[in-house]
Protein backbone atom coordinates (compact mmCIF):
# COMPACT_ATOMS: atom_id res chain seq x y z
CA UNK A 1 0.00 0.00 0.00
CA UNK A 2 1.43 3.38 -0.97
CA UNK A 3 0.70 6.35 1.28
CA UNK A 4 0.19 9.65 -0.54
CA UNK A 5 -0.47 13.10 0.88
CA UNK A 6 -2.69 15.51 -0.97
CA UNK A 7 -1.07 18.82 -1.83
CA UNK A 8 -2.95 20.84 0.80
CA UNK A 9 -1.73 18.53 3.55
CA UNK A 10 1.83 18.79 2.21
CA UNK A 11 1.57 22.56 2.38
CA UNK A 12 0.39 22.45 6.00
CA UNK A 13 3.19 20.10 7.02
CA UNK A 14 5.82 22.17 5.22
CA UNK A 15 4.59 25.33 6.90
CA UNK A 16 4.69 23.64 10.29
CA UNK A 17 8.23 22.43 9.71
CA UNK A 18 9.35 25.89 8.67
CA UNK A 19 7.77 27.44 11.77
CA UNK A 20 9.64 25.02 14.02
CA UNK A 21 12.93 25.63 12.25
CA UNK A 22 12.57 29.39 12.59
CA UNK A 23 12.47 29.12 16.36
CA UNK A 24 8.83 28.40 17.09
CA UNK A 25 7.34 25.18 18.38
CA UNK A 26 3.87 25.77 16.97
CA UNK A 27 2.28 22.44 16.03
CA UNK A 28 0.41 21.87 12.82
CA UNK A 29 -3.33 21.80 13.38
CA UNK A 30 -4.55 18.74 11.54
CA UNK A 31 -7.79 16.87 11.69
CA UNK A 32 -7.79 13.88 14.04
CA UNK A 33 -8.63 11.55 11.17
CA UNK A 34 -5.63 12.73 9.14
CA UNK A 35 -3.23 12.31 12.05
CA UNK A 36 -4.71 8.91 12.87
CA UNK A 37 -4.30 7.73 9.29
CA UNK A 38 -0.67 8.87 9.18
CA UNK A 39 0.12 7.02 12.41
CA UNK A 40 -1.65 3.88 11.22
CA UNK A 41 0.35 3.80 7.97
CA UNK A 42 3.67 4.24 9.78
CA UNK A 43 5.72 1.01 9.93
CA UNK A 44 6.28 1.51 13.64
CA UNK A 45 3.62 0.49 16.12
CA UNK A 46 1.57 3.32 17.57
CA UNK A 47 3.22 2.64 20.92
CA UNK A 48 6.68 3.00 19.39
CA UNK A 49 5.70 6.24 17.66
CA UNK A 50 4.65 7.63 21.05
CA UNK A 51 7.91 6.37 22.58
CA UNK A 52 9.91 8.11 19.85
CA UNK A 53 8.17 11.41 20.53
CA UNK A 54 8.89 11.00 24.23
CA UNK A 55 12.54 10.23 23.57
CA UNK A 56 12.93 13.36 21.45
CA UNK A 57 11.28 15.53 24.10
CA UNK A 58 13.20 14.12 27.07
CA UNK A 59 16.56 14.10 25.28
CA UNK A 60 16.12 17.64 23.98
CA UNK A 61 15.14 18.95 27.41
CA UNK A 62 18.11 17.27 29.10
CA UNK A 63 20.58 18.58 26.52
CA UNK A 64 19.25 22.13 26.84
CA UNK A 65 19.28 21.85 30.62
CA UNK A 66 23.00 21.03 30.64
CA UNK A 67 24.38 22.92 27.63
CA UNK A 68 21.82 25.64 26.88
CA UNK A 69 22.55 27.78 23.83
CA UNK A 70 26.17 26.66 23.58
CA UNK A 71 25.03 23.83 21.31
CA UNK A 72 22.64 23.37 18.40
CA UNK A 73 21.45 19.77 18.62
CA UNK A 74 18.55 18.14 16.78
CA UNK A 75 17.29 14.87 18.25
CA UNK A 76 15.39 12.56 15.88
CA UNK A 77 14.17 9.16 17.08
CA UNK A 78 12.84 6.43 14.81
CA UNK A 79 11.97 3.02 16.28
CA UNK A 80 13.99 4.07 19.36
CA UNK A 81 17.15 4.63 17.31
CA UNK A 82 18.26 8.23 17.88
CA UNK A 83 20.01 10.41 15.31
CA UNK A 84 21.91 13.43 16.64
CA UNK A 85 22.63 16.24 14.17
CA UNK A 86 23.79 19.80 14.60
CA UNK A 87 26.85 21.57 15.97
CA UNK A 88 28.77 21.59 19.26
CA UNK A 89 31.85 23.59 20.30
CA UNK A 90 34.13 20.65 21.20
CA UNK A 91 34.64 16.91 20.89
CA UNK A 92 34.18 16.60 24.65
CA UNK A 93 30.74 18.18 24.49
CA UNK A 94 29.91 16.02 21.48
CA UNK A 95 30.60 12.92 23.57
CA UNK A 96 28.80 14.38 26.58
CA UNK A 97 25.65 15.01 24.54
CA UNK A 98 25.70 11.44 23.27
CA UNK A 99 26.07 10.16 26.84
CA UNK A 100 23.02 12.18 27.87
CA UNK A 101 20.93 10.64 25.10
CA UNK A 102 22.16 7.10 25.75
CA UNK A 103 20.80 7.51 29.29
CA UNK A 104 17.29 8.46 28.14
CA UNK A 105 14.63 5.85 28.79
CA UNK A 106 13.75 3.51 25.89
CA UNK A 107 16.69 4.53 23.67
CA UNK A 108 17.93 1.50 21.71
CA UNK A 109 20.96 3.03 19.98
CA UNK A 110 22.45 6.43 19.09
CA UNK A 111 23.93 7.61 15.78
CA UNK A 112 26.06 10.66 16.59
CA UNK A 113 26.43 12.96 13.57
CA UNK A 114 27.19 16.12 15.56
CA UNK A 115 29.83 18.36 14.02
CA UNK A 116 32.43 20.23 16.06
CA UNK A 117 31.99 23.74 14.68
CA UNK A 118 30.12 27.00 15.37
CA UNK A 119 26.33 26.89 15.37
CA UNK A 120 24.78 27.37 11.94
CA UNK A 121 22.99 30.57 10.97
CA UNK A 122 19.24 31.06 10.74
CA UNK A 123 19.64 31.26 6.96
CA UNK A 124 21.32 27.86 6.80
CA UNK A 125 18.65 26.29 8.98
CA UNK A 126 15.91 27.79 6.83
CA UNK A 127 17.58 26.37 3.73
CA UNK A 128 17.84 22.96 5.40
CA UNK A 129 14.12 23.07 6.17
CA UNK A 130 13.41 23.94 2.53
CA UNK A 131 15.50 20.98 1.33
CA UNK A 132 13.70 18.67 3.76
CA UNK A 133 10.37 19.80 2.34
CA UNK A 134 11.52 19.17 -1.23
CA UNK A 135 12.75 15.67 -0.35
CA UNK A 136 9.51 14.81 1.43
CA UNK A 137 7.42 16.07 -1.48
CA UNK A 138 9.48 14.01 -3.92
CA UNK A 139 9.02 10.89 -1.78
CA UNK A 140 5.28 11.51 -1.80
CA UNK A 141 5.33 11.80 -5.60
CA UNK A 142 7.15 8.46 -5.98
CA UNK A 143 4.39 5.96 -6.69
CA UNK A 144 6.56 2.98 -5.79
CA UNK A 145 7.34 4.17 -2.24
CA UNK A 146 5.38 4.49 1.00
CA UNK A 147 6.36 8.05 1.91
CA UNK A 148 5.21 7.70 5.50
CA UNK A 149 7.85 5.00 6.03
CA UNK A 150 10.62 7.64 6.00
CA UNK A 151 11.85 10.39 8.25
CA UNK A 152 13.90 13.12 6.59
CA UNK A 153 16.38 15.35 8.42
CA UNK A 154 18.63 17.93 6.76
CA UNK A 155 21.68 19.50 8.37
CA UNK A 156 24.03 21.82 6.47
CA UNK A 157 22.73 20.48 3.12
CA UNK A 158 23.29 16.85 4.15
CA UNK A 159 20.10 14.79 4.05
CA UNK A 160 19.63 11.98 6.58
CA UNK A 161 17.05 9.32 5.77
CA UNK A 162 15.55 7.16 8.51
CA UNK A 163 12.96 4.41 8.38
CA UNK A 164 12.16 0.70 8.30
CA UNK A 165 12.60 -0.15 4.64
CA UNK A 166 13.70 -2.78 2.17
CA UNK A 167 16.97 -2.54 0.26
CA UNK A 168 15.02 -1.55 -2.86
CA UNK A 169 13.17 1.21 -1.02
CA UNK A 170 16.42 2.46 0.51
CA UNK A 171 18.09 2.71 -2.88
CA UNK A 172 15.10 4.40 -4.48
CA UNK A 173 14.74 6.99 -1.70
CA UNK A 174 18.47 7.68 -1.75
CA UNK A 175 18.40 8.32 -5.49
CA UNK A 176 15.46 10.69 -5.08
CA UNK A 177 17.16 12.67 -2.30
CA UNK A 178 20.50 12.80 -4.13
CA UNK A 179 18.85 14.45 -7.14
CA UNK A 180 17.25 17.28 -5.14
CA UNK A 181 18.84 20.66 -5.84
CA UNK A 182 21.02 21.83 -2.94
CA UNK A 183 21.68 18.39 -1.44
CA UNK A 184 25.40 17.82 -0.92
CA UNK A 185 25.27 14.30 0.57
CA UNK A 186 22.77 11.63 1.58
CA UNK A 187 23.31 9.57 4.73
CA UNK A 188 21.17 6.49 5.36
CA UNK A 189 20.18 5.59 8.91
CA UNK A 190 17.84 2.75 8.03
CA UNK A 191 16.60 -0.39 9.70
CA UNK A 192 16.53 -2.85 6.83
CA UNK A 193 13.63 -5.21 6.34
CA UNK A 194 13.21 -8.09 3.96
CA UNK A 195 10.59 -7.83 1.24
CA UNK A 196 8.65 -10.46 3.18
CA UNK A 197 8.69 -8.38 6.35
CA UNK A 198 7.53 -5.30 4.43
CA UNK A 199 4.61 -7.33 3.08
CA UNK A 200 3.77 -8.55 6.60
CA UNK A 201 3.78 -5.02 8.00
CA UNK A 202 1.57 -3.77 5.17
CA UNK A 203 -0.81 -6.63 5.93
CA UNK A 204 -0.89 -5.65 9.60
CA UNK A 205 1.14 -8.66 10.76
CA UNK A 206 3.97 -8.43 13.35
CA UNK A 207 7.63 -8.85 12.48
CA UNK A 208 10.63 -9.65 14.66
CA UNK A 209 11.77 -6.61 16.69
CA UNK A 210 14.98 -4.98 15.46
CA UNK A 211 18.24 -5.38 17.33
CA UNK A 212 20.56 -2.47 18.03
CA UNK A 213 22.90 -1.96 15.05
CA UNK A 214 26.60 -2.58 15.43
CA UNK A 215 28.78 0.50 15.78
CA UNK A 216 29.33 2.23 12.44
CA UNK A 217 26.69 0.23 10.58
CA UNK A 218 23.70 2.49 11.03
CA UNK A 219 25.07 5.67 9.52
CA UNK A 220 26.96 5.81 6.26
CA UNK A 221 27.03 7.96 3.15
CA UNK A 222 24.96 6.68 0.27
CA UNK A 223 27.08 5.03 -2.39
C-alpha positions as CSV (number, residue, x, y, z in Angstrom):
1,X,0.0,0.0,0.0
2,X,1.4,3.4,-1.0
3,X,0.7,6.4,1.3
4,X,0.2,9.6,-0.5
5,X,-0.5,13.1,0.9
6,X,-2.7,15.5,-1.0
7,X,-1.1,18.8,-1.8
8,X,-2.9,20.8,0.8
9,X,-1.7,18.5,3.5
10,X,1.8,18.8,2.2
11,X,1.6,22.6,2.4
12,X,0.4,22.5,6.0
13,X,3.2,20.1,7.0
14,X,5.8,22.2,5.2
15,X,4.6,25.3,6.9
16,X,4.7,23.6,10.3
17,X,8.2,22.4,9.7
18,X,9.4,25.9,8.7
19,X,7.8,27.4,11.8
20,X,9.6,25.0,14.0
21,X,12.9,25.6,12.2
22,X,12.6,29.4,12.6
23,X,12.5,29.1,16.4
24,X,8.8,28.4,17.1
25,X,7.3,25.2,18.4
26,X,3.9,25.8,17.0
27,X,2.3,22.4,16.0
28,X,0.4,21.9,12.8
29,X,-3.3,21.8,13.4
30,X,-4.5,18.7,11.5
31,X,-7.8,16.9,11.7
32,X,-7.8,13.9,14.0
33,X,-8.6,11.5,11.2
34,X,-5.6,12.7,9.1
35,X,-3.2,12.3,12.0
36,X,-4.7,8.9,12.9
37,X,-4.3,7.7,9.3
38,X,-0.7,8.9,9.2
39,X,0.1,7.0,12.4
40,X,-1.7,3.9,11.2
41,X,0.4,3.8,8.0
42,X,3.7,4.2,9.8
43,X,5.7,1.0,9.9
44,X,6.3,1.5,13.6
45,X,3.6,0.5,16.1
46,X,1.6,3.3,17.6
47,X,3.2,2.6,20.9
48,X,6.7,3.0,19.4
49,X,5.7,6.2,17.7
50,X,4.7,7.6,21.1
51,X,7.9,6.4,22.6
52,X,9.9,8.1,19.8
53,X,8.2,11.4,20.5
54,X,8.9,11.0,24.2
55,X,12.5,10.2,23.6
56,X,12.9,13.4,21.4
57,X,11.3,15.5,24.1
58,X,13.2,14.1,27.1
59,X,16.6,14.1,25.3
60,X,16.1,17.6,24.0
61,X,15.1,19.0,27.4
62,X,18.1,17.3,29.1
63,X,20.6,18.6,26.5
64,X,19.2,22.1,26.8
65,X,19.3,21.9,30.6
66,X,23.0,21.0,30.6
67,X,24.4,22.9,27.6
68,X,21.8,25.6,26.9
69,X,22.5,27.8,23.8
70,X,26.2,26.7,23.6
71,X,25.0,23.8,21.3
72,X,22.6,23.4,18.4
73,X,21.4,19.8,18.6
74,X,18.6,18.1,16.8
75,X,17.3,14.9,18.2
76,X,15.4,12.6,15.9
77,X,14.2,9.2,17.1
78,X,12.8,6.4,14.8
79,X,12.0,3.0,16.3
80,X,14.0,4.1,19.4
81,X,17.2,4.6,17.3
82,X,18.3,8.2,17.9
83,X,20.0,10.4,15.3
84,X,21.9,13.4,16.6
85,X,22.6,16.2,14.2
86,X,23.8,19.8,14.6
87,X,26.8,21.6,16.0
88,X,28.8,21.6,19.3
89,X,31.9,23.6,20.3
90,X,34.1,20.7,21.2
91,X,34.6,16.9,20.9
92,X,34.2,16.6,24.7
93,X,30.7,18.2,24.5
94,X,29.9,16.0,21.5
95,X,30.6,12.9,23.6
96,X,28.8,14.4,26.6
97,X,25.7,15.0,24.5
98,X,25.7,11.4,23.3
99,X,26.1,10.2,26.8
100,X,23.0,12.2,27.9
101,X,20.9,10.6,25.1
102,X,22.2,7.1,25.8
103,X,20.8,7.5,29.3
104,X,17.3,8.5,28.1
105,X,14.6,5.9,28.8
106,X,13.7,3.5,25.9
107,X,16.7,4.5,23.7
108,X,17.9,1.5,21.7
109,X,21.0,3.0,20.0
110,X,22.5,6.4,19.1
111,X,23.9,7.6,15.8
112,X,26.1,10.7,16.6
113,X,26.4,13.0,13.6
114,X,27.2,16.1,15.6
115,X,29.8,18.4,14.0
116,X,32.4,20.2,16.1
117,X,32.0,23.7,14.7
118,X,30.1,27.0,15.4
119,X,26.3,26.9,15.4
120,X,24.8,27.4,11.9
121,X,23.0,30.6,11.0
122,X,19.2,31.1,10.7
123,X,19.6,31.3,7.0
124,X,21.3,27.9,6.8
125,X,18.7,26.3,9.0
126,X,15.9,27.8,6.8
127,X,17.6,26.4,3.7
128,X,17.8,23.0,5.4
129,X,14.1,23.1,6.2
130,X,13.4,23.9,2.5
131,X,15.5,21.0,1.3
132,X,13.7,18.7,3.8
133,X,10.4,19.8,2.3
134,X,11.5,19.2,-1.2
135,X,12.8,15.7,-0.4
136,X,9.5,14.8,1.4
137,X,7.4,16.1,-1.5
138,X,9.5,14.0,-3.9
139,X,9.0,10.9,-1.8
140,X,5.3,11.5,-1.8
141,X,5.3,11.8,-5.6
142,X,7.2,8.5,-6.0
143,X,4.4,6.0,-6.7
144,X,6.6,3.0,-5.8
145,X,7.3,4.2,-2.2
146,X,5.4,4.5,1.0
147,X,6.4,8.1,1.9
148,X,5.2,7.7,5.5
149,X,7.9,5.0,6.0
150,X,10.6,7.6,6.0
151,X,11.9,10.4,8.3
152,X,13.9,13.1,6.6
153,X,16.4,15.4,8.4
154,X,18.6,17.9,6.8
155,X,21.7,19.5,8.4
156,X,24.0,21.8,6.5
157,X,22.7,20.5,3.1
158,X,23.3,16.8,4.1
159,X,20.1,14.8,4.0
160,X,19.6,12.0,6.6
161,X,17.1,9.3,5.8
162,X,15.6,7.2,8.5
163,X,13.0,4.4,8.4
164,X,12.2,0.7,8.3
165,X,12.6,-0.1,4.6
166,X,13.7,-2.8,2.2
167,X,17.0,-2.5,0.3
168,X,15.0,-1.5,-2.9
169,X,13.2,1.2,-1.0
170,X,16.4,2.5,0.5
171,X,18.1,2.7,-2.9
172,X,15.1,4.4,-4.5
173,X,14.7,7.0,-1.7
174,X,18.5,7.7,-1.7
175,X,18.4,8.3,-5.5
176,X,15.5,10.7,-5.1
177,X,17.2,12.7,-2.3
178,X,20.5,12.8,-4.1
179,X,18.9,14.5,-7.1
180,X,17.3,17.3,-5.1
181,X,18.8,20.7,-5.8
182,X,21.0,21.8,-2.9
183,X,21.7,18.4,-1.4
184,X,25.4,17.8,-0.9
185,X,25.3,14.3,0.6
186,X,22.8,11.6,1.6
187,X,23.3,9.6,4.7
188,X,21.2,6.5,5.4
189,X,20.2,5.6,8.9
190,X,17.8,2.7,8.0
191,X,16.6,-0.4,9.7
192,X,16.5,-2.8,6.8
193,X,13.6,-5.2,6.3
194,X,13.2,-8.1,4.0
195,X,10.6,-7.8,1.2
196,X,8.6,-10.5,3.2
197,X,8.7,-8.4,6.4
198,X,7.5,-5.3,4.4
199,X,4.6,-7.3,3.1
200,X,3.8,-8.6,6.6
201,X,3.8,-5.0,8.0
202,X,1.6,-3.8,5.2
203,X,-0.8,-6.6,5.9
204,X,-0.9,-5.7,9.6
205,X,1.1,-8.7,10.8
206,X,4.0,-8.4,13.3
207,X,7.6,-8.8,12.5
208,X,10.6,-9.7,14.7
209,X,11.8,-6.6,16.7
210,X,15.0,-5.0,15.5
211,X,18.2,-5.4,17.3
212,X,20.6,-2.5,18.0
213,X,22.9,-2.0,15.0
214,X,26.6,-2.6,15.4
215,X,28.8,0.5,15.8
216,X,29.3,2.2,12.4
217,X,26.7,0.2,10.6
218,X,23.7,2.5,11.0
219,X,25.1,5.7,9.5
220,X,27.0,5.8,6.3
221,X,27.0,8.0,3.1
222,X,25.0,6.7,0.3
223,X,27.1,5.0,-2.4
